[in-house]
Amino acid sequence: MKKNSFFLAKRLAALLAVFLAALWTGCADDDSNSVADIPAALEQLVHSTAAEDEIPSVVLKVEDRGRGIFWSGAAGEADPSAGTPMTTETQFRTASVTKMLTATVALRLVEEGFLSLDNSVMSYLPQSEIPFDSLLVYQNHSYGHAITLRQCLKHTTGLSDYVFDGEQNANGYTPFLQYVLDHPAKQWQPLELIQWTYRELPAVFAPGGGWHYSDANYVLIGMVIEEVTGAPLEHAYHTYLLDPLGMNHTYLETRESPTPGGALSHPFIGDIDTAPINTSFDWAGGGLVSTVDDLTRFIRAFAADSIFANSASKSAMLSWYELGGGVAYGLGVARLDFSQGTVIGHDGAYGSFMYYWPSKDLTFCGTINQVEADLSEFEQRLVRVLR
């Protein structure tokens, strides 16, 4: 498992190249599909992908309202050791797809006056809990007091990523990942994750000095949400998103009981079944479990402007840091530009994805449940089917 596989700037750049290649070469291919052919082609895509050796299971939901296509399908085994089949109702770990929901909650709290994006994180959290003098030290200068909520949401703080930054060992794991694999039952507390970040890893730049993907940013956001609401983070998810949108099969793993119905599919790192691993280290940056139906509900509501009371909130989330090559990152949401349009959304390390294609009023959500698989290849094939 290589760090570069997870560094989102490169991940999104690879996705962009995939979309471009699929669309530029589409007219010359002989596999174009009529609208009537698309469901069967999607079925074939899901089953052929799940038949690959490294991929245990696949689930996909496509809603193409412009052409009247509403399709979902699944293949493979949700739990290979038990032979449990994957279904369209099976839950899966969303990983960093969670970030878009966390950012949306934060913007709802901005609307209600609990937060201001350009206030410092320090202004919301007890200084007795986080030593801000040590939080971000760059070139012998302490910048921890200057980190703002907006910078956390946009990944411009300069904090390292505790998960995928750091020197890799012979197995390709960073120190944190190796520790997680060696201590799979450990229940991580948010403060421990922040402490690992500033104690074990150097800052990348001063706040506002660049862009660097870091789960630590979203741990800080989660801590702020809990502080201002006076309740656990999962309560905020339910209050602002899950309950109003009817996302009845989504929950924050390790922090609340699984929702009834469906079962958690097993995501893999190579041949390692990670289902037994405690994922509390993902928390606000990647800890939600969901289904394709629930993720579609969310991204549809976001696209339809039915979550926020003020249009400025969505505009703030879609204020882009340009990463080059038609790839950009807002507040918890990515944008990919290609020749025939733009998609917005997020994906995650386990092979999860949630995207909206505005010009086509099209959504696609799902997972391939394999960290080391090439999600870009799957999405390339998907776009070729849908084009």
ROLO-924771 format. One record per atom (N, C-alpha, C): x, y, z. Coordinates in steps of 0.001 Angstrom, whole numbers, padded with zeros to 6 digits, always signed. Layout:
<rs>
XYZ ...
</rs>
This chain:
<rs>
+000857-001186+000000 +000000+000000+000000 +000892+001234+000000 +000903+001973-001059 +001807+003097-001209 +001115+004409-000883 +001862+005301-000256 +001288+006585+000132 +000706+007322-001058 +001416+007324-002173 +000943+008086-003321 -000410+007624-003824 -000761+006367-003532 -002068+005878-003952 -003192+006624-003258 -002881+007282-002149 -003920+007899-001350 -003816+009415-001298 -002738+009963-001810 -002616+011418-001787 -003604+011991-002794 -004599+012690-002292 -005778+012977-003094 -005479+013800-004326 -004531+014694-004268 -004238+015492-005452 -003859+014589-006617 -003016+013616-006353 -002609+012693-007409 -003751+011754-007765 -004514+011368-006764 -005659+010487-007000 -006663+011175-007932 -006964+012433-007651 -007929+013149-008469 -007370+013435-009850 -006076+013723-009921 -005460+013939-011233 -005555+012681-012085 -005355+011528-011455 -005479+010268-012188 -006912+010056-012662 -007863+010388-011805 -009267+010268-012192 -009584+011167-013370 -009066+012381-013328 -009323+013315-014417 -008797+012744-015729 -007590+012210-015685 -007016+011625-016895 -007886+010494-017417 -008449+009721-016494 -009326+008631-016880 -010562+009157-017597 -011200+010172-017024 -012398+010735-017633 -012081+011309-019015 -010973+012029-019093 -010598+012624-020369 -010356+011558-021426 -009609+010537-021046 -009296+009480-021999 -010565+008791-022487 -011459+008519-021550 -012695+007830-021916 -013532+008665-022859 -013586+009960-022592 -014445+010820-023398 -013802+011195-024726 -012492+011399-024742 -011821+011773-025990 -011844+010627-026994 -011720+009405-026479 -011636+008258-027388 -012983+007612-027636 -014003+008136-026966 -015307+007474-027003 -015868+007312-028383 -015744+008325-029226 -016387+008260-030533 -015767+007198-031422 -014512+006850-031148 -013852+005867-032001 -014070+004442-031521 -014596+004292-030284 -014784+002957-029738 -016031+002308-030332 -016063+000985-030280 -017206+000278-030814 -018119-000233-029719 -017917+000266-028485 -018729-000226-027374 -019712+000826-026892 -020121+001743-027751 -021113+002729-027379 -022428+002029-027069 -023152+002576-026096 -024380+001951-025674 -025561+002872-025931 -026651+002319-026451 -027893+003061-026465 -028432+003084-025051 -029402+003958-024796 -029977+004041-023451 -030519+002682-023023 -031127+001966-023935 -031703+000661-023609 -030625-000362-023238 -029408-000176-023747 -028327-001133-023489 -027600-000874-022175 -027745+000307-021626 -026916+000702-020484 -027123-000178-019255 -028336-000524-018843 -028469-001381-017655 -027711-002701-017778 -027813-003353-018930 -027092-004615-019108 -025587-004398-019084 -025119-003281-019630 -023688-002978-019618 -023197-002698-018202 -024012-002020-017402 -023657-001780-016003 -023591-003096-015234 -024537-003967-015485 -024541-005283-014828 -023265-006045-015163 -022887-006016-016430 -021674-006716-016844 -020436-006097-016205 -020411-004777-016092 -019283-004083-015473 -019117-004498-014017 -020199-004506-013277 -020138-004846-011856 -019673-006286-011664 -020221-007201-012435 -019866-008614-012252 -018441-008905-012724 -018012-008305-013798 -016647-008551-014268 -015627-007958-013312 -015943-006825-012712 -015031-006226-011740 -014920-007089-010494 -016046-007585-010000 -016029-008432-008804 -015343-009764-009057 -015225-010153-010321 -014560-011415-010655 -013040-011300-010617 -012516-010070-010556 -011075-009887-010470 -010568-010405-009132 -009378-010981-009131 -008861-011689-007968 -008825-010837-006710 -008399-009598-006825 -008164-008800-005626 -009422-008114-005098 -010487-008080-005877 -011681-007331-005490 -012734-008288-004938 -013103-008137-003658 -014053-009078-003057 -015502-008823-003438 -015853-007555-003639 -017252-007231-003883 -017365-005838-004495 -018462-005618-005191 -018729-004333-005829 -020204-004016-005649 -020485-002742-005388 -021862-002264-005428 -021845-000909-006121 -022853-000667-006945 -022914+000560-007731 -024366+000989-007886 -024593+002291-007754 -025901+002857-008070 -025702+004032-009008 -026467+004050-010087 -026432+005125-011067 -027829+005705-011203 -027917+007019-011100 -029162+007730-011393 -028867+008760-012469 -029342+008498-013668 -029188+009407-014789 -030577+009952-015120 -030940+011041-014461 -032306+011547-014598 -032550+012159-015966 -031469+012626-016594 -031630+013195-017922 -032112+012181-018937 -031698+010913-018770 -032088+009865-019724 -033017+008824-019097 -033413+009059-017845 -034359+008154-017208 -033768+006812-016832 -032488+006785-016449 -031843+005535-016045 -031710+005517-014522 -032329+004547-013894 -032235+004370-012443 -031841+002915-012214 -030551+002708-011905 -030016+001346-011874 -029122+001158-010656 -029218-000007-010046 -028273-000385-008998 -028014-001883-009102 -026815-002279-008727 -026454-003685-008800 -025249-003979-007928 -025060-005246-007630 -023953-005675-006774 -023486-007047-007208 -022242-007369-006857 -021676-008677-007184 -020556-008974-006201 -020177-010241-006133 -019118-010650-005224 -019649-011008-003853 -018725-011114-002916 -019075-011551-001568 -018766-010452-000556 -019781-010047+000195 -019599-009037+001227 -018660-009547+002316 -018762-010828+002622 -017859-011477+003573 -017377-012771+002930 -016213-012733+002294 -015727-013926+001592 -015544-015136+002499 -015178-014914+003753 -014954-016052+004652 -016239-016799+004955 -017367-016106+004875 -018660-016725+005159 -019472-016970+003899 -018967-016486+002757 -019702-016649+001515 -020951-015788+001429 -020985-014684+002195 -022150-013799+002198 -022167-012964+000927 -023239-013031+000157 -023263-012270-001099 -023396-010769-000861 -022790-009996-001744 -022959-008541-001744 -024301-008217-002384 -025029-007280-001787 -026303-006840-002356 -026314-005318-002441 -027324-004788-003080 -027423-003335-003203 -027781-002675-001885 -028210-003461-000895 -028514-002914+000426 -027340-003039+001392 -026292-003743+001005 -025167-003971+001906 -024456-002657+002216 -024139-002486+003485 -023435-001278+003910 -021935-001415+003655 -021263-000277+003545 -019824-000291+003322 -019188+000943+003967 -017917+000844+004245 -017162+001975+004798 -016941+003004+003696 -017324+004231+003979 -017211+005272+002960 -015840+005915+002929 -015032+005714+003974 -013709+006342+004060 -013843+007854+003835 -013009+008439+002978 -012959+009903+002877 -014176+010531+002203 -015085+009738+001669 -016368+010290+001254 -017013+011010+002435 -016711+010535+003649 -017211+011146+004885 -016900+012635+004948 -015766+013047+004396 -015348+014445+004518 -016373+015413+003945 -017043+015030+002870 -018031+015930+002284 -019215+016118+003232 -019586+015065+003959 -020681+015184+004918 -020251+015983+006143 -019015+015777+006598 -018513+016545+007738 -018464+018028+007402 -017978+018356+006217 -017921+019758+005797 -019320+020359+005708 -020278+019572+005228 -021648+020066+005119 -022227+020373+006491 -021962+019507+007464 -022401+019780+008839 -021774+021071+009348 -020485+021251+009086 -019805+022470+009550 -020448+023716+008957 -020809+023664+007679 -021447+024826+007049 -022850+025056+007587 -023547+024002+007973 -024837+024191+008625 -024658+024922+009966 -023597+024599+010672 -023320+025267+011946 -022897+026718+011734 -022262+026992+010603 -021975+028384+010240 -023289+029131+010049 -024227+028522+009345 -025526+029161+009112 -026245+029478+010420 -026085+028624+011395 -026789+028808+012666 -026015+029678+013647 -024861+030177+013227 -024122+031103+014062 -023184+030464+015073 -023036+029151+015001 -022127+028470+015929 -020669+028616+015507 -020425+028748+014207 -019065+028777+013679 -018898+029912+012680 -017650+030327+012504 -017274+031243+011442 -016040+030662+010765 -016101+030532+009437 -015049+029820+008728 -013662+030418+008914 -013586+031711+009092 -012273+032353+009185 -011828+032598+010624 -012568+032047+011573 -012092+032036+012954 -011053+030937+013124 -010194+031110+014090 -009173+030104+014349 -009777+028902+015062 -009194+027742+014818 -009589+026540+015547 -009403+026762+017042 -008342+027477+017375 -008024+027733+018778 -009159+028443+019502 -009921+029268+018775 -010988+030026+019419 -012155+029149+019850 -012178+027907+019391 -013279+027001+019744 -012869+025872+020682 -011590+025529+020706 -011148+024387+021494 -010358+024832+022720 -010507+024149+023833 -009755+024500+025049 -008249+024381+024820 -007512+025423+025149 -006062+025374+024966 -005417+024385+025928 -006135+024028+026972 -005611+023026+027900 -005623+021635+027270 -006438+021470+026202 -006544+020168+025551 -005526+020029+024427 -005376+021046+023619 -004430+021006+022502 -003373+022088+022703 -002109+021707+022781 -001044+022714+022891 -000814+023392+021541 -001493+024504+021297 -001428+025136+019984 -000029+025642+019645 +000795+025865+020654 +002176+026262+020378 +002943+025153+019649 +002510+023898+019873 +003207+022755+019264 +002470+022182+018065 +001233+022571+017868 +000389+021926+016864 +000979+022010+015465 +001459+023177+015059 +002039+023325+013728 +003247+024251+013821 +004415+023667+013789 +005666+024421+013834 +006359+024250+012494 +006565+025374+011806 +007184+025349+010486 +008334+026340+010459 +009496+025830+010082 +010712+026646+010051 +010905+027395+011366 +010758+026632+012456 +010985+027111+013829 +010010+028200+014280 +008902+028321+013575 +007889+029302+013984 +006577+028568+014246 +005915+028902+015338 +004662+028257+015706 +003482+028953+015032 +002694+028163+014305 +001527+028696+013599 +000214+028070+014069 +000264+027254+015093 -000933+026547+015524 -002098+027455+015849 -001803+028636+016405 -002862+029563+016773 -003553+030169+015552 -002913+030100+014395 -003427+030788+013206 -004298+029909+012322 -004362+028609+012580 -005130+027698+011733 -006614+028034+011815 -007262+028199+010659 -008682+028524+010637 -009518+027306+010227 -010815+027407+010464 -011717+026342+010058 -011714+026173+008546 -011710+027279+007814 -011705+027198+006357 -010466+026452+005863 -009321+026725+006457 -008085+026047+006051 -008158+024554+006344 -008756+024191+007454 -008921+022765+007763 -009791+022088+006716 -010919+022702+006400 -011859+022113+005456 -011273+022007+004054 -010377+022937+003710 -009806+022973+002357 -008441+022306+002267 -007905+021816+003379 -006590+021180+003425 -005463+022158+003100 -005557+023360+003628 -004485+024344+003413 -003823+024753+004727 -003932+023913+005748 -003327+024248+007043 -001818+024064+007048 -001326+023079+006297 +000081+022698+006370 +000341+021533+007304 -000707+021007+007944 -000541+019833+008798 -000262+018592+007950 +000588+017723+008452 +000825+016443+007790 -000377+015530+007970 -000422+014497+007153 -001464+013484+007258 -000931+012322+008073 -001551+012092+009245 -001014+011057+010131 -001124+009663+009530 -002059+009449+008607 -002253+008108+008051 -001203+007771+006998 -001025+008628+006015 -000232+008260+004848 +001070+009036+004682 +001361+009992+005570 +002663+010640+005554 +003614+009878+006472 +004884+010024+006217 +005890+009318+007011 +006585+008263+006166 +007773+007885+006591 +008573+006920+005842 +007940+005543+005864 +007862+004919+004702 +007261+003596+004598 +008257+002515+004983 +007725+001459+005591 +008585+000328+005931 +008665-000645+004755 +009270-001796+004989 +009471-002760+003908 +008159-003262+003323 +007081-003199+004100 +005771-003636+003622 +005008-002526+002905 +005601-001335+002853 +004933-000217+002211 +003990+000534+003125 +004075+000295+004440 +003190+000954+005395 +003910+002090+006104 +003190+003177+006340 +003720+004254+007160 +003702+003808+008620 +004408+004534+009514 +004404+004140+010927 +003000+004043+011514 +002119+004969+011158 +000766+004933+011719 +000007+003703+011221 +000069+003444+009916 -000637+002293+009379 -000123+000991+009980 +001176+000886+010157 +001724-000317+010761 +001243-000461+012202 +001159+000665+012917 +000670+000618+014290 -000783+000151+014328 -001596+000657+013408 -003000+000238+013350 -003103-001262+013087 -002321-001767+012151 -002361-003194+011839 -001879-004038+013018 -000949-003496+013780 -000422-004226+014939 -001345-004130+016153 -002224-003121+016169 -003142-002901+017306 -004562-002712+016762 -005118-003744+016140 -006393-003592+015420 -007591-003274+016305 -007495-003542+017599 -008645-003309+018480 -008596-001945+019165 -007549-001182+018967 -007408+000084+019682 -008519+001067+019313 -009129+001642+020337 -010116+002698+020143 -009390+004035+020243 -009269+004713+019115 -008545+005969+019071 -009434+007122+019523 -008847+008040+020275 -009515+009281+020630 -008994+010388+019714 -009822+011355+019374 -009388+012409+018454 -008098+013095+018872 -007958+013380+020159 -006752+014065+020618 -005501+013240+020340 -005598+011915+020442 -004449+011064+020151 -004003+011199+018697 -004959+011363+017813 -004638+011506+016388 -003931+012826+016113 -004378+013873+016791 -003710+015171+016650 -002311+015106+017256 -002182+014455+018389 -000870+014333+019026 +000095+013558+018139 -000390+012491+017513 +000481+011731+016595 +000970+012644+015475 +000074+013489+014975 +000413+014346+013839 +001556+015289+014172 +001440+016042+015260 +002472+017055+015518 +003710+016487+016224 +003564+015330+016875 +004725+014746+017530 +005590+013910+016586 +004952+013270+015603 +005663+012316+014757 +005986+012830+013361 +005311+013909+012933 +005443+014339+011541 +005709+015836+011456 +006552+016271+010534 +006827+017701+010386 +005692+018410+009645 +005525+019677+009941 +004565+020482+009180 +005049+020612+007741 +004112+020771+006799 +004448+020843+005383 +004689+022283+004951 +003914+023216+005502 +004062+024645+005215 +003283+025417+006271 +003424+026730+006269 +002648+027572+007163 +001202+027622+006688 +000235+027840+007589 -001169+027880+007192 -001408+028834+006021 -002128+028315+005015 -002424+029100+003833 -001329+029085+002791 -000235+028374+003065 +000918+028390+002168 +000902+027345+001079 -000167+026591+000949 -000242+025555-000070 -001419+024639+000184 -001376+023468-000429 -002444+022471-000269 -001809+021124-000002 -002269+020468+001070 -001768+019135+001413 -002881+018382+002124 -003277+017266+001549 -004382+016465+002089 -003997+015887+003442 -004843+016101+004443 -004523+015632+005791 -005784+015310+006567 -005873+014077+007043 -006999+013697+007891 -007002+014460+009201 -005857+014945+009632 -005795+015717+010874 -006673+016962+010797 -006793+017533+009611 -007647+018709+009445 -009083+018409+009839 -009568+017237+009455 -010956+016886+009728 -011162+016370+011145 -010095+015865+011764 -010179+015566+013193 -010410+016861+013968 -009675+017915+013606 -009874+019204+014273 -011298+019713+014049 -011816+019579+012826 -013182+020016+012548 -014174+019221+013388 -013972+017921+013484 -014854+017095+014307 -014828+017512+015763 -013654+017821+016271 -013532+018264+017665 -014257+019596+017871 -014146+020495+016892 -014831+021784+016986 -016348+021581+016971 -016829+020716+016092 -018272+020442+016034 -018777+019933+017374 -018039+019015+017973 -018462+018497+019278 -018443+019586+020346 -017444+020448+020297 -017316+021499+021309 -018474+022491+021233 -018832+022933+020030 -019860+023979+019915 -021268+023428+020050 -021466+022145+019725 -022801+021566+019868 -023010+020934+021237 -021912+020645+021932 -022023+020007+023237 -022501+018571+023158 -022321+017947+021998 -022787+016574+021792 -021783+015827+020924 -021839+014500+020937 -020932+013723+020087 -021137+014041+018610 -020095+013839+017830 -020132+014140+016411 -021273+013425+015704 -021525+012177+016075 -022584+011426+015400 -023950+012087+015578 -024136+012780+016687 -025396+013493+016900 -025566+014596+015863 -024487+015281+015526 -024551+016339+014514 -024855+015760+013141 -024249+014619+012804 -024570+013984+011525 -026068+013692+011435 -026613+013118+012497 -028032+012766+012482 -028918+014005+012451 -028568+015019+013217 -029407+016207+013309 -029474+016959+011989 -028342+017115+011338 -028279+017981+010160 -028397+017243+008827 -028098+015936+008818 -028092+015226+007536 -028867+013911+007556 -028469+012996+008384 -028974+011628+008270 -030474+011537+008504 -030959+012158+009575 -032389+012074+009869 -033236+012904+008894 -032881+014167+008616 -033697+014937+007670 -033739+014338+006267 -032634+013710+005837 -032571+013171+004484 -033044+011722+004401 -033395+011133+005518 -033823+009745+005514 -032700+008766+005223 -031483+009121+005637 -030328+008232+005452 -030300+007239+006612 -031227+006295+006574 -031488+005430+007712 -030502+004288+007872 -029599+004134+006926 -028619+003040+007007 -027193+003570+007035 -027041+004791+007552 -025722+005417+007687 -025443+005673+009154 -024226+005359+009584 -023856+005572+010992 -022351+005767+011103 -021922+006324+012228 -020504+006555+012483 -019931+005336+013191 -019143+004575+012464 -018616+003317+012990 -017750+003548+014218 -017840+002648+015164 -017150+002614+016460 -017699+003643+017443 -018572+004553+016982 -019132+005563+017881 -020615+005343+018153 -021251+004543+017320 -022649+004219+017554 -022935+002835+017000 -024050+002267+017427 -024407+000920+017007 -024778+000915+015533 -024467-000174+014842 -024867-000270+013431 -026377-000137+013279 -026790+000427+012182 -028217+000553+011913 -028780-000818+011551 -030063-001052+011811 -030659-002354+011475 -030761-002554+009966 -030738-003802+009584 -030853-004130+008167 -029515-004023+007477 -029255-004895+006569 -027975-004855+005876 -026846-005280+006794 -025714-005543+006232 -024538-005928+007006 -023342-005235+006400 -022306-005017+007206 -021109-004335+006730 -020304-005248+005823 -020060-004801+004607 -019199-005568+003713 -017749-005419+004158 -016933-006393+003781 -015552-006436+004242 -014624-005776+003227 -013991-004660+003611 -012991-004059+002720 -011625-004687+002970 -010833-004759+001924 -009536-005436+002017 -008394-004484+001670 -007238-004749+002270 -005961-004183+001850 -005159-005349+001303 -005129-005492-000003 -004527-006688-000563 -005326-007895-000116 -004663-008836+000578 -005381-010008+001081 -005727-009886+002560 -005565-008692+003135 -005886-008476+004550 -007330-007994+004665 -008139-008755+005378 -009520-008365+005636 -009503-007328+006755 -009898-006098+006448 -009820-005022+007437 -011109-004854+008244 -012114-005674+007976 -013383-005525+008703 -013201-005595+010223 -012311-006466+010753 -012156-006518+012210 -011376-005339+012797 -010758-004522+011964 -009939-003420+012474 -010829-002283+012960 -010547-001798+014148 -011259-000653+014706 -010914+000590+013878 -011932+001238+013322 -011696+002371+012430 -011902+003719+013114 -011776+003762+014421 -011957+005037+015131 -010938+006071+014700 -009837+005643+014086 -008840+006607+013601 -009353+007382+012391 -010409+006889+011738 -010982+007600+010592 -011928+008710+011033 -012780+008479+011968 -013671+009416+012622 -014258+010456+011661 -014012+011737+011929 -014647+012807+011140 -014133+012880+009708 -012997+012253+009442 -012438+012282+008098 -012754+011070+007270 -013381+010039+007883 -013625+008833+007095 -014355+007722+007802 -015078+008015+008869 -015628+006954+009704 -017048+006528+009433 -017728+007140+008465 -019126+006789+008230 -019259+005494+007424 -020232+004704+007808 -020672+003541+007051 -021985+003924+006381 -022189+003518+005122 -023396+003925+004424 -023782+002891+003371 -024734+003251+002536 -025192+002422+001421 -025259+003284+000163 -025412+002638-000980 -025506+003425-002213 -026774+004274-002233 -027855+003767-001659 -029089+004554-001615 -028907+005808-000767 -028270+005655+000397 -028097+006801+001289 -027148+007839+000700 -026046+007396+000118 -025123+008358-000479 -025775+009096-001642 -026590+008386-002400 -027308+009043-003497 -028277+010083-002943 -028944+009770-001844 -029836+010749-001206 -029065+012019-000849 -027870+011829-000269 -027094+012992+000151 -026646+013830-001040 -026005+013207-002021 -025438+013983-003120 -026545+014613-003956 -027688+013964-004032 -028832+014555-004719 -029340+015792-003974 -029446+015689-002655 -029916+016828-001860 -028934+017981-001939 -027649+017665-001930 -026630+018699-002056 -026750+019394-003405 -026899+018621-004457 -026998+019187-005802 -028264+020016-005969 -029331+019620-005282 -030621+020303-005432 -030770+021504-004510 -029713+021835-003771 -029743+022988-002857 -030818+022838-001789 -031043+021626-001342 -032077+021402-000333 -031520+021107+001057 -030212+021310+001240 -029610+021092+002558 -029412+022403+003288 -028930+023411+002592 -028583+024678+003230 -029742+025672+003175 -029791+026531+004175 -030776+027604+004200 -030304+028800+003385 -028991+028904+003190 -028399+030060+002526 -027530+029577+001372 -027718+030131+000204 -026935+029713-000956 -025444+029975-000775 -025102+030890+000129 -023691+031193+000367 -022946+029988+000952 -023672+029110+001625 -023029+027943+002236 -022504+026987+001176 -023337+026672+000210 -022883+025794-000867 -021801+026484-001694 -021953+027781-001914 -020936+028523-002662 -019584+028451-001966 -019609+028514-000644 -018354+028416+000112 -017716+027049-000084 -018530+025992-000049 -017984+024653-000247 -017410+024487-001647 -017986+025202-002614 -017530+025095-003994 -016574+026216-004377 -015920+026805-003380 -014848+027784-003648 -013553+026994-003760 -012960+026998-004939 -011970+025982-005278 -010530+026429-005067 -009735+025493-004581 -008274+025607-004630 -007843+024806-005855 -007326+025491-006846 -006973+024829-008107 -005672+024051-007944 -005750+022762-008206 -004592+021888-008071 -003876+021662-009397 -004450+022184-010476 -003832+022031-011786 -004452+020887-012563 -004386+020989-013871 -004886+019925-014717 -006382+019732-014658 -007119+020793-014302 -008566+020666-014229 -009063+019991-012974 -008215+019910-011958 -008589+019302-010688 -008579+020376-009613 -009596+020384-008762 -009689+021394-007718 -010323+020792-006470 -010093+021458-005331 -010673+021005-004062 -011291+022199-003354 -012524+022027-002897 -013222+023070-002154 -013187+022785-000674 -014323+022913-000015 -014430+022582+001401 -015050+021199+001517 -014198+020188+001519 -014675+018820+001642 -015258+018231+000383 -015025+018855-000746 -015569+018366-002013 -014553+018585-003119 -014444+017610-004020 -013506+017700-005138 -014256+018032-006413 -013541+018653-007350 -014096+018961-008664 -013157+018442-009739 -013719+017731-010715 -012945+017242-011855 -013540+017839-013116 -012739+018553-013881 -013189+019142-015141 -012708+018271-016294 -013587+018032-017257 -013192+017299-018443 -013911+017887-019649 -013630+017362-020805 -014059+018020-022032 -015561+018136-022175 -016310+017222-021599 -017759+017244-021753 -018489+017653-020477 -017772+018171-019496 -018455+018600-018289 -017608+018482-017052 -018267+018552-015905 -017619+018574-014610 -018341+017623-013675 -017578+016928-012838 -018185+016146-011763 -017685+016686-010434 -018522+016601-009419 -018143+017004-008064 -018497+015893-007099 -017716+015761-006046 -017987+014742-005048 -016722+014360-004309 -016605+013084-003972 -015437+012628-003211 -015310+011123-003386 -014115+010605-003131 -013941+009167-003051 -013126+008831-001818 -012917+007549-001574 -012257+007125-000342 -011329+005955-000563 -010473+005722+000426 -009370+004768+000291 -009829+003342+000072 -011000+002968+000572 -011451+001581+000404 -012021+001317-000990 -011970+002337-001850 -012550+002184-003178 -013972+002683-003239 -014349+003533-002293 -015687+004116-002273 -015698+005391-003108 -016887+005767-003600 -016989+006965-004434 -018413+007495-004415 -018533+008810-004601 -019828+009496-004629 -019655+010749-005467 -020241+010767-006678 -020058+011892-007583 -021379+012310-008226 -021427+013598-008553 -022564+014178-009270 -022055+014843-010537 -022743+014589-011651 -022394+015126-012958 -023485+016132-013327 -023275+017427-013041 -024360+018409-013172 -024958+018504-014561 -024139+018511-015594 -024677+018718-016937 -025575+017575-017391 -025424+016414-016786 -026242+015259-017128 -027255+014924-016041 -027214+015677-014927 -028043+015360-013757 -027902+013885-013406 -026637+013464-013294 -026301+012050-013127 -025480+011865-011864 -025796+010831-011097 -024998+010485-009922 -024499+009053-010050 -023317+008785-009483 -022867+007407-009352 -022163+007253-008008 -022586+006246-007259 -022078+005990-005908 -021821+004495-005751 -020838+004157-004910 -020583+002747-004658 -019233+002501-004046 -018782+001260-004155 -017461+000878-003651 -017006-000394-004354 -015676-000591-004355 -015111-001856-004823 -014391-002582-003681 -014439-002015-002475 -013985-002689-001243 -012564-003231-001297 -011679-002545-002000 -010281-002977-002059 -009379-001756-002129 -008567-001579-001091 -007680-000429-001013 -006675-000422-002158 -006149-001579-002504 -005059-001637-003470 -005527-001784-004919 -006825-001860-005147 -007332-001957-006524 -007296-000589-007187 -007342-000592-008503 -007316+000636-009281 -008747+001118-009492 -009216+001979-008582 -010561+002522-008700 -010716+003320-009988 -009648+003968-010428 -009707+004753-011657 -010077+003885-012853 -009563+002680-012905 -009881+001794-014019 -011363+001452-014026 -011899+001168-012835 -013330+000881-012744 -014153+002078-013209 -013768+003261-012775 -014526+004454-013133 -014385+004793-014620 -013236+004472-015193 -013074+004660-016632 -014083+003808-017385 -014191+002562-016989 -015147+001665-017642 -016572+002141-017417 -016836+002657-016225 -018176+003155-015919 -018550+004331-016818 -017613+005277-016966 -017891+006445-017791 -018093+006046-019258 -017349+005066-019706 -017524+004611-021091 -018905+004001-021303 -019420+003338-020280 -020780+002806-020376 -021801+003936-020411 -021571+004959-019591 -022566+006012-019418 -022492+007118-020466 -021424+007191-021209 -021245+008351-022070 -022303+008415-023167 
</rs>
